Amino acid sequence: MSASAPAPRRGAPITDIASLRADFPGLHQQVRGKPLAYLDNAASSQCPVPVLDAMLRQQKMNHANVHRGVHELSSRATDAYEGARERIRAYINAASGTEIVYTRGTTESINLVASSLGGSLLGAGDEVLVTEMEHHSNIVPWQLVCERTGARLVPAPITERGELDVDAFERLLTERTRIVAVGHVSNALGTINPLRELIDKAHAAGAVVLVDGAQAMPHMRVDVRALDCDFYAFSGHKMYAPTGIGVLYGRETLLDRMPPYQGGGEMILTVSFDRSVWNSLPYKFEAGTPNVTGAVALGAAVDYLGGIDFDAVTEHERALLDYASERLLELDGARIIGTARHKAGVLSFVLGSIHAHDLGTIVDREGVAIRTGHHCAMPVMERFGVPATARASFALYNSREDVDRLAAGLRKALEIFA
Ligand SMILES: Cc1ncc(COP(=O)(O)O)c(C=O)c1O
């Protein structure tokens, strides 16, 4: 399959899981002598063949530095790198390629905005509003810049179901709020936030809005202009591309005013010992040799996703989540953490007094991969009074059989700890 060709499944409902799974070689292996049931997609999802092919081709035949060489390989690498940027732009409906900054992932994207925009916009008495359900990546970079500038980090509370308390969020939005940083989908709870409503409220209060989209990109089609967000951060490895590549979408008018985040090659037009002149967007924020192969792979991943009917993905993942929730609640002592009305395919839970790590280890022996721990969301754990949860998270290639395997593994854990 060609790297740039869309997958031949445009608009098709996800009824034929077997043929879809055939695209993902990582799923077809034995783990601990059992067929793998991969349910750790919120951490990293598997890559489909077109993405793997694109990486191999780039690395094998087009490996050269970008923007620098006059030779054929460099020009091929540059075309592939910039071509991917354009396809990512189109995929999220950004107005221009100047608004697509390649980064290492969501964490780096948020650090870039916190450091560059936060560092120049915030002052003593100003506030950055986040929510209690944020990943550490959308808390700690803001803490760092608040420490530097004298601004204050304010968390908006969440309810017992794990939904944002929108009234409290609105009350906390004041003339002191300069930046709102909010997750689109919670990795620890699965909650889908009412993003457009939050963005409108934040803008009405005069704040700039950054969205942590790490967990939304694999589950839904995101349109940054329809959302009207100022920044949208995401990672390749959660949306069927490899690790080490991600994107910061930023509104051009804001990116233009922001100082560079890192200095080095690529991000300058001229350098002298007196002063340097920054490059145009998006290169002002892309210092050093970039992850060319990662960018090409992310381009291939959006091509792949562009060939899939996202209504069908949503329906499929919703059905899996419902089925998994039912199967889980059949077990003694099962408690789901995060019961929001709008949820993506994330099921966080505890099972009696069995520690989440023990659950993870026992089901791993059955070939079932889940995540256990605080999921880089310690404030969420604190809010629900648990040290850790087990988390099964679904991708478009998961099946009811994967869920049955998880349920069987959890029954084993109950027997062992009985
Ligand atoms: C909601 C959320 N935000 C941010 C991140 C950080 O992403 P990365 O480690 O790819 O930078 C994650 C990763 O789990 C996440 O789930």
The ligand as an SDF file (V2000), in Angstrom:
LIG
                    3D

 16 16  0  0  0  0  0  0  0  0999 V2000
   -4.6530   13.6150   27.9980 C   0  0  0  0  0  0  0  0  0  0  0  0
   -3.1800   13.4950   27.7660 C   0  0  0  0  0  0  0  0  0  0  0  0
   -2.4440   14.6100   27.6470 N   0  0  0  0  0  0  0  0  0  0  0  0
   -1.1230   14.5640   27.4320 C   0  0  0  0  0  0  0  0  0  0  0  0
   -0.4660   13.3720   27.3180 C   0  0  0  0  0  0  0  0  0  0  0  0
    0.9970   13.3730   27.0610 C   0  0  0  0  0  0  0  0  0  0  0  0
    1.2620   12.8850   25.7940 O   0  0  0  0  0  0  0  0  0  0  0  0
    2.7710   12.6050   25.3340 P   0  0  0  0  0  0  0  0  0  0  0  0
    3.3790   11.7430   26.4060 O   0  0  0  0  0  0  0  0  0  0  0  0
    2.6170   11.9050   24.0260 O   0  0  0  0  0  0  0  0  0  0  0  0
    3.4470   13.9100   25.2120 O   0  0  0  0  0  0  0  0  0  0  0  0
   -1.1800   12.1850   27.4350 C   0  0  0  0  0  0  0  0  0  0  0  0
   -0.5020   10.8800   27.3820 C   0  0  0  0  0  0  0  0  0  0  0  0
   -0.9400    9.9070   27.9430 O   0  0  0  0  0  0  0  0  0  0  0  0
   -2.5780   12.2480   27.6600 C   0  0  0  0  0  0  0  0  0  0  0  0
   -3.3010   11.1460   27.7700 O   0  0  0  0  0  0  0  0  0  0  0  0
  1  2  1  0
  2  3  1  0
  2 15  2  0
  3  4  2  0
  4  5  1  0
  5  6  1  0
  5 12  2  0
  6  7  1  0
  7  8  1  0
  8  9  2  0
  8 10  1  0
  8 11  1  0
 12 13  1  0
 12 15  1  0
 13 14  2  0
 15 16  1  0
M  END
$$$$
